[in-house]
Amino acid sequence: MAAPFDMNDDSVVVIIGTGAGGGVLANELAQKGVSVVALEAGGRYLPEDYINDEWDSFGQLAWTDTRTTSGEWRVSEDFPNLPAWIVKAVGGTSTHWAGASLRFQDHEWKARTTYGEVEGANLLDWPIDGTEMAPFYDRAEKKLGVTRTNDIPGLPGSNNYKVFEAGAKKIGYKEVHTGRMAINSVERDGRMACQQTGFCFQGCKWGAKWSAAYTDIPAGEATGNLEVRTKAHAARILHDDGGRVTGVEYFDENGDLQMQKARVVCVAGNSFESPRLLLNSSSSMFPDGLANSSGQVGRNYMRHTTGSVYGIFEQPVHMYRGTTMAGIIQDEARHDPSRGFVGGYELETLSLGLPFMAAFLDPGSWGRSFTTALDSYENMAGMWIVGEDMPQETNRVTLSDAEDGFGLKVANVNFTDHPNDTAMRNHAYQQGMAIYDAMSATRTMPTPPYPSTHNLGTNRMSERPEDGVVNANGRAHDVPNLYVSDGSQFTTGAAENPTLTIVALAIRQAEHIAGELNRGNL
């Protein structure tokens, strides 16, 4: 493991956040001989530390620091202080994620061109495309061990999946399988195969699911080129009179303010914390926030069009047994405006334990309808909707009047569904219910969206500086040695779960940064 880097060592790359973006970037750079200091706001937990209990695990891993919400989305009513269910720990939300690893479809890189003018949407084509990303997707799939790629077999189907698959095929769907999952279906990379325990969201106690926490981070540390500082809460990115970043101020575990000098700074704190940090780093040179000459920092927040459908059956299903999200229907992921919306969506198996089912089934409800549903938990099957939502300038992260324990302004998350999002969700609800009805469900229940796990946009890629925050390599248009390295750089959201693309972009960005360092351009 690397000896600690000196605070005044201005040759290091500082990465803020250690999730799928920051954790992979840190390892990729360390493997290339680049000195990296990674700042992680949370602690370090490994498989032996994870807790197979929903509420206790949530207390251990979740980012529960104050946030505020606004807008018309249900989350601001149901979970006003918890707009997102993400992780505050080494490995970030790669600890909590379900493992679904899907490539963008080619047309989704060019949503503005493909979908045309959509009133109220701030659509933009990515400055990169599927052809350019293909080799990086190849490397990401190998790194993550994605099933159904590279001759890795698919995972077995749980009872929840069997109900899902049979109903899907009865109503005519064809693209149905147990998914492309970053969960070992066979022993691989020194990690065992999935044991079908069912607590995928609580951290995989077997290490079968890929997480940066116990793959990329320790691999990077083993090179001697990566130092991870835990419980290091980034406060502000500093810059010189020429507009180049020079370091990062952060609060350490004792609450003392520290400053790490840097040659390059990469922001990978997720789509809330990354824009929050840039906005909190305002100065006389950047009065509206660092890298925000376009006014786009924080804007175009996307969370995917989500919701769930549950079905109750005469016989037990035990949906909680087996891998949480190893089941997908991709037939609706196509772009087909005849359905009444642009873009597409996927349906994926989802089971929640009884504690979270009680919290999320229909927040705030009580009475016979609600309690009889919980009584039927053993007989439930469940699925989740993942669809492309529209970027909107008004869906945005701003600084709230509220402050955190360090005196920093917290993120306010404003979101209202676009009519396209609502039309897509309603279509998905109908199809989900039809799947369970085809299997003779005694009752079907669409549920409102949960706190977000897919947080995208807010520092988006753009060809022109006035349209976004970063360029095709994730480098800030305004600041030559500042990068964004997480899902906040997404220009549009696509229908696919985002982690594989975040990892592929991190691998690509590491190639770029290492090359620029070697050429003396950074």
C-alpha positions in Angstrom: 0.0 0.0 0.0 1.2 3.5 -0.8 2.8 5.6 1.9 0.6 8.6 2.4 1.1 11.3 -0.1 2.2 14.7 1.2 -0.5 17.3 1.4 1.8 19.7 -0.6 2.5 17.2 -3.3 1.1 19.0 -6.3 1.9 16.1 -8.7 -1.0 13.9 -7.6 -4.4 13.4 -9.2 -7.1 13.9 -6.6 -10.3 11.9 -7.2 -13.3 12.8 -5.1 -15.5 9.7 -4.7 -14.6 6.0 -5.0 -17.7 4.5 -6.7 -18.1 3.0 -10.1 -16.6 6.1 -11.7 -14.0 7.3 -9.2 -13.0 3.9 -7.9 -12.3 2.5 -11.4 -10.6 5.7 -12.5 -8.3 5.6 -9.4 -7.3 2.0 -10.1 -6.8 2.5 -13.9 -4.6 5.5 -13.3 -2.6 3.7 -10.5 -2.0 0.8 -12.8 -0.4 3.2 -15.3 1.9 4.6 -12.6 0.0 7.8 -11.9 0.0 9.0 -8.2 -3.6 9.2 -7.0 -5.2 10.5 -3.8 -8.9 9.4 -3.5 -11.1 11.3 -1.0 -14.1 9.3 0.2 -16.7 10.9 2.5 -17.6 7.5 4.0 -15.9 4.7 5.8 -14.6 1.4 4.5 -16.7 -1.8 4.6 -15.9 -5.2 3.1 -18.0 -8.3 2.6 -17.4 -9.5 6.1 -18.9 -6.2 7.4 -22.0 -6.2 5.3 -25.3 -6.8 7.1 -28.1 -9.1 5.7 -30.8 -6.9 7.3 -32.4 -4.1 5.3 -32.7 -1.4 8.0 -29.4 -2.1 9.7 -27.6 -2.2 6.4 -29.2 1.1 5.4 -27.9 2.6 8.6 -24.4 1.3 7.8 -24.1 2.2 4.2 -26.6 4.9 3.0 -25.8 8.5 2.4 -28.3 10.0 4.9 -26.8 13.5 5.2 -29.4 16.3 4.9 -30.7 17.1 1.4 -33.8 19.0 0.5 -36.2 18.4 -2.4 -38.7 20.4 -4.5 -40.8 19.8 -7.6 -43.8 17.7 -8.3 -42.2 14.2 -8.1 -43.7 11.9 -5.5 -40.3 11.5 -3.8 -40.5 15.1 -2.5 -43.7 14.2 -0.7 -42.8 10.7 0.5 -39.0 11.1 1.2 -38.2 14.8 1.2 -34.8 14.3 2.9 -33.9 11.2 1.0 -34.2 11.9 -2.8 -31.7 9.2 -3.5 -30.7 5.8 -2.0 -27.0 5.9 -2.5 -24.0 4.8 -0.5 -21.5 6.8 1.6 -18.5 4.4 1.8 -15.5 3.2 -0.2 -16.9 1.7 -3.4 -19.8 4.1 -3.4 -23.1 2.8 -4.7 -21.3 -0.1 -6.5 -21.8 -1.7 -3.0 -25.6 -1.2 -3.2 -26.2 -1.7 -7.0 -28.0 -4.8 -8.2 -25.4 -5.6 -10.9 -27.4 -5.1 -14.1 -24.8 -4.2 -16.8 -26.3 -3.2 -20.2 -24.7 -1.3 -23.1 -26.5 1.8 -24.5 -28.2 1.2 -27.8 -26.5 3.0 -30.7 -29.4 5.4 -31.2 -29.4 6.5 -27.5 -26.1 8.3 -27.9 -27.9 10.6 -30.3 -31.2 11.3 -28.6 -31.7 14.8 -30.0 -31.2 13.5 -33.6 -33.2 10.4 -33.0 -36.2 11.8 -31.1 -36.3 15.2 -32.7 -37.8 18.2 -31.0 -39.6 17.2 -27.7 -41.3 20.2 -26.2 -40.0 21.0 -22.7 -37.1 18.6 -23.0 -33.4 19.8 -23.2 -32.3 16.9 -25.5 -28.7 16.9 -26.8 -26.6 14.4 -28.7 -23.6 13.0 -26.8 -20.3 14.1 -28.3 -19.3 10.4 -28.5 -21.1 7.3 -29.9 -21.5 3.6 -29.6 -18.7 2.8 -32.1 -16.2 4.9 -30.1 -17.3 3.3 -26.8 -17.4 -0.3 -28.0 -13.8 -1.2 -27.0 -14.3 0.4 -23.6 -17.5 -1.5 -23.1 -15.5 -4.7 -24.0 -12.9 -3.8 -21.3 -15.7 -2.9 -18.7 -17.5 -6.2 -19.3 -14.3 -8.2 -18.8 -13.5 -6.2 -15.6 -16.9 -6.7 -14.1 -17.3 -10.3 -15.3 -20.7 -9.5 -16.9 -22.7 -12.6 -17.5 -23.7 -13.5 -21.1 -20.5 -11.8 -22.3 -17.1 -13.4 -22.9 -18.5 -16.9 -22.6 -19.6 -16.3 -19.0 -22.9 -18.1 -18.4 -26.1 -16.4 -17.2 -27.3 -16.6 -13.7 -30.0 -19.1 -12.8 -33.6 -18.0 -12.6 -35.3 -17.5 -9.2 -38.9 -18.1 -8.6 -39.5 -14.4 -9.1 -37.8 -14.7 -12.5 -39.8 -17.8 -13.5 -43.1 -16.0 -12.9 -41.8 -12.9 -14.7 -40.5 -14.9 -17.7 -43.6 -17.1 -18.1 -45.9 -14.1 -18.0 -43.7 -12.1 -20.4 -43.8 -14.9 -23.0 -47.5 -15.4 -22.6 -48.1 -11.8 -23.7 -45.7 -12.1 -26.6 -42.3 -10.8 -25.3 -39.2 -12.4 -26.8 -36.2 -10.7 -25.2 -36.4 -12.2 -21.8 -33.5 -13.7 -19.8 -31.7 -13.5 -16.4 -29.8 -10.5 -17.6 -26.3 -9.3 -18.2 -25.2 -9.1 -14.6 -21.9 -8.1 -12.9 -22.4 -11.0 -10.5 -20.3 -14.2 -10.8 -22.3 -17.1 -12.2 -19.1 -19.1 -11.8 -16.0 -18.6 -9.6 -13.9 -15.8 -11.2 -11.1 -13.5 -10.2 -10.7 -15.1 -6.9 -14.3 -14.4 -6.0 -16.9 -17.1 -5.5 -20.1 -17.6 -7.6 -23.4 -16.1 -6.5 -25.0 -18.0 -3.5 -28.5 -16.6 -4.3 -28.8 -15.1 -0.8 -31.0 -12.2 -2.0 -29.4 -9.3 -0.2 -27.8 -7.7 -3.3 -28.7 -4.2 -2.2 -27.1 -4.6 1.2 -23.6 -5.4 -0.1 -22.7 -8.9 -1.4 -21.3 -10.8 1.6 -19.9 -13.4 -0.8 -18.1 -10.9 -3.0 -19.7 -12.5 -6.0 -21.1 -9.1 -7.2 -18.6 -6.7 -8.5 -18.0 -3.7 -6.3 -15.1 -1.2 -6.5 -14.8 -1.6 -2.7 -13.1 -5.0 -2.9 -11.9 -5.1 -6.5 -10.6 -1.9 -8.1 -9.8 0.0 -4.9 -7.5 -2.7 -3.3 -6.0 -3.5 -6.7 -5.0 0.2 -7.1 -3.7 0.4 -3.5 -1.5 -2.7 -4.2 0.4 -0.8 -6.9 1.6 1.7 -4.3 0.3 4.6 -6.4 -3.2 5.0 -4.7 -4.0 6.4 -1.3 -7.6 6.3 -0.2 -8.5 8.7 2.6 -11.8 7.7 4.2 -14.2 10.0 6.1 -12.8 12.9 4.0 -15.7 15.2 3.1 -14.8 17.4 0.1 -15.7 21.1 0.8 -14.2 23.1 -2.0 -12.0 22.9 -5.1 -9.4 25.7 -5.2 -7.9 27.3 -8.3 -5.2 29.8 -9.2 -5.4 33.2 -10.9 -5.1 31.4 -14.3 -8.2 29.4 -13.7 -6.4 26.0 -13.1 -7.4 23.9 -10.1 -4.7 23.6 -7.5 -6.2 21.4 -4.9 -9.1 20.3 -2.8 -10.1 21.4 0.7 -11.8 18.7 2.7 -12.9 18.0 6.3 -11.2 15.0 7.8 -12.6 12.5 10.3 -12.0 14.9 13.2 -13.8 17.7 11.4 -10.6 19.6 10.7 -10.2 21.3 7.4 -7.3 20.0 5.3 -6.0 20.8 1.8 -4.5 18.4 -0.7 -2.7 20.0 -3.6 -3.3 18.5 -7.0 -2.1 18.5 -10.6 -5.5 17.3 -11.7 -8.9 17.0 -9.9 -11.6 14.5 -10.9 -15.0 14.9 -9.4 -16.9 11.6 -8.9 -19.3 12.2 -6.1 -22.6 11.3 -8.0 -25.1 13.6 -9.6 -26.0 15.4 -6.3 -22.6 15.8 -4.6 -20.6 16.6 -7.8 -22.6 19.7 -8.8 -23.0 20.7 -5.2 -19.2 20.7 -4.8 -18.8 22.8 -8.0 -21.4 25.3 -6.9 -19.9 25.5 -3.4 -16.5 26.2 -5.1 -17.6 29.6 -6.5 -15.1 32.4 -6.5 -14.6 35.9 -8.0 -13.5 34.2 -11.2 -16.3 31.7 -11.2 -19.1 33.5 -9.4 -21.8 31.0 -10.4 -19.8 28.0 -9.4 -16.6 26.4 -10.7 -16.8 25.3 -14.4 -20.3 26.9 -14.7 -19.9 29.6 -17.4 -22.7 27.8 -19.3 -25.1 27.9 -16.3 -25.5 24.2 -16.8 -23.9 22.9 -13.6 -26.7 21.1 -11.7 -29.2 21.2 -14.6 -30.7 18.4 -16.6 -31.0 16.0 -13.7 -32.3 12.6 -14.7 -33.2 9.6 -12.5 -34.8 7.2 -15.0 -38.5 6.8 -15.3 -39.1 4.3 -12.5 -41.9 2.6 -10.6 -42.7 -1.0 -9.7 -45.4 -3.5 -10.3 -46.1 -6.3 -7.8 -48.4 -9.3 -8.3 -50.1 -11.5 -5.7 -50.7 -15.2 -6.5 -52.6 -18.1 -5.0 -49.4 -20.0 -4.3 -46.1 -18.8 -2.6 -43.5 -17.3 -4.8 -40.9 -16.3 -2.2 -39.6 -13.6 -4.5 -36.9 -12.6 -1.9 -35.0 -15.8 -2.6 -32.2 -15.5 -5.2 -30.5 -12.6 -7.0 -32.5 -9.4 -6.7 -32.4 -8.2 -10.3 -31.4 -11.2 -12.4 -34.3 -11.0 -14.8 -35.0 -8.5 -17.7 -37.4 -7.9 -20.5 -35.9 -5.8 -23.2 -38.6 -5.8 -25.9 -39.8 -2.3 -24.8 -36.3 -0.7 -24.8 -36.7 0.2 -28.4 -37.5 3.7 -29.7 -41.1 3.5 -31.0 -43.1 6.7 -30.8 -46.3 4.9 -31.8 -46.6 3.9 -28.1 -47.1 7.6 -27.3 -43.6 8.5 -26.1 -40.0 8.7 -27.3 -37.3 6.4 -26.0 -37.8 3.1 -24.3 -37.8 1.2 -21.0 -36.8 -2.1 -19.5 -38.6 -4.3 -17.0 -36.4 -6.0 -14.4 -37.1 -8.4 -11.6 -37.1 -6.7 -8.2 -37.8 -8.0 -4.7 -37.7 -6.0 -1.5 -37.7 -7.4 2.0 -40.7 -7.0 4.2 -39.3 -3.9 6.0 -38.7 -2.0 2.8 -41.8 -3.3 1.2 -43.8 -1.7 4.1 -42.0 1.6 3.5 -42.1 1.7 -0.3 -45.3 -0.2 -1.4 -47.4 2.9 -1.1 -45.8 5.4 1.2 -48.1 6.8 3.9 -50.8 4.3 3.2 -52.6 2.2 5.8 -55.8 0.2 6.1 -57.1 -3.1 4.7 -55.8 -2.6 1.2 -52.3 -2.0 2.4 -52.2 -4.5 5.2 -53.6 -7.4 3.1 -50.9 -6.8 0.6 -48.3 -7.2 3.3 -50.1 -10.3 4.6 -49.6 -11.8 1.1 -45.9 -11.1 0.9 -45.0 -14.8 0.5 -47.2 -15.0 -2.6 -45.8 -11.8 -4.2 -43.7 -11.4 -7.4 -42.2 -8.1 -8.3 -40.6 -6.1 -11.0 -39.0 -2.6 -11.6 -39.4 -0.2 -14.5 -36.2 1.5 -15.9 -36.9 4.0 -18.7 -35.2 6.9 -20.4 -36.5 10.1 -18.8 -36.1 13.5 -20.5 -33.4 16.0 -19.5 -35.0 19.3 -18.4 -33.2 22.4 -17.5 -35.6 23.0 -14.6 -34.8 19.5 -13.1 -31.8 20.5 -11.3 -29.5 20.5 -8.3 -29.0 23.8 -6.6 -27.6 24.9 -3.2 -30.2 24.8 -0.5 -30.5 27.3 2.4 -29.8 24.3 4.7 -26.3 23.5 5.7 -24.6 20.2 6.7 -22.6 19.6 9.8 -19.5 21.3 8.2 -21.4 24.5 7.4 -21.6 23.7 3.7 -24.7 24.4 1.7 -26.5 21.1 0.9 -28.0 20.0 -2.3 -31.6 20.8 -3.2 -33.0 18.4 -5.8 -35.8 19.8 -7.9 -37.6 17.3 -10.2 -40.9 17.1 -12.0 -41.8 14.4 -14.5 -41.9 15.4 -18.2 -45.1 14.3 -19.9 -43.0 11.8 -21.8 -41.8 10.3 -18.6 -45.4 10.0 -17.3 -46.6 8.4 -20.6 -43.8 5.9 -20.5 -44.4 5.0 -16.9 -48.1 4.5 -17.4 -47.4 2.2 -20.4 -44.9 0.2 -18.3 -47.4 -0.1 -15.5 -50.0 -1.6 -17.9 -47.5 -4.0 -19.4 -46.2 -5.1 -16.0 -49.8 -5.8 -14.8 -50.5 -7.7 -18.0 -47.6 -9.9 -17.3 -48.9 -10.9 -13.9 -52.5 -11.1 -15.1 -51.3 -13.6 -17.7 -50.1 -15.7 -14.8 -53.5 -15.5 -13.0 -52.5 -13.0 -10.4 -55.2 -12.4 -7.8 -54.1 -8.8 -7.5 -51.7 -6.4 -9.3 -50.2 -3.3 -7.7 -48.3 -0.5 -9.4 -46.2 1.4 -6.9 -44.8 4.9 -7.1 -41.1 5.5 -7.7 -38.7 5.0 -4.8 -35.8 7.3 -3.8 -33.5 7.4 -6.9 -30.6 5.0 -7.4 -29.8 6.1 -10.9 -28.8 9.7 -10.7 -27.6 11.1 -14.0 -26.9 14.4 -15.7 -26.2 17.7 -13.8 -22.7 18.1 -15.3 -23.4 16.9 -18.8 -21.1 16.3 -21.7 -21.5 18.6 -24.7 -19.8 19.4 -28.0 -20.2 23.1 -27.4 -19.2 24.8 -24.1 -22.5 26.7 -23.9 -24.5 23.5 -23.9 -22.9 21.6 -21.0 -20.2 21.4 -18.4 -17.6 18.9 -19.8 -16.3 17.8 -23.2 -16.1 14.3 -24.7 -13.4 13.3 -22.3 -15.2 14.5 -19.3 -12.9 17.5 -19.0 -14.5 20.8 -17.9 -15.0 23.2 -20.7 -13.9 26.1 -18.4 -11.0 24.5 -16.4 -8.2 22.6 -18.2 -7.3 20.3 -15.4 -10.7 19.5 -13.9 -12.7 16.4 -14.8 -16.1 14.9 -14.0 -15.9 11.1 -13.7 -19.3 9.9 -12.7 -22.9 9.6 -14.0 -23.3 13.4 -13.7 -21.5 13.7 -17.1 -24.3 11.8 -18.8 -25.9 13.9 -21.6 -29.0 11.7 -21.8 -30.0 8.7 -19.7 -30.9 6.0 -22.2 -33.0 3.1 -21.0 -30.2 1.0 -19.6 -28.9 0.8 -16.0 -26.0 3.2 -16.0 -23.1 1.6 -14.1 -21.5 -0.3 -17.1 -21.4 2.9 -19.0 -19.9 4.8 -16.0 -17.2 2.2 -15.8 -16.5 2.2 -19.5 -16.2 6.0 -19.4 -13.9 5.8 -16.5 -11.6 3.4 -18.3 -11.6 5.7 -21.3 -11.0 8.8 -19.2 -8.0 7.1 -17.5 -6.5 6.5 -21.0 -7.0 10.2 -21.8 -5.7 11.6 -18.5 -2.6 9.3 -18.5 -1.8 10.3 -22.1 -2.2 14.0 -21.3 0.0 13.7 -18.3 2.7 11.9 -20.3 2.5 14.6 -23.0 2.9 17.3 -20.4 -0.5 18.8 -21.2 -1.8 18.6 -17.7 
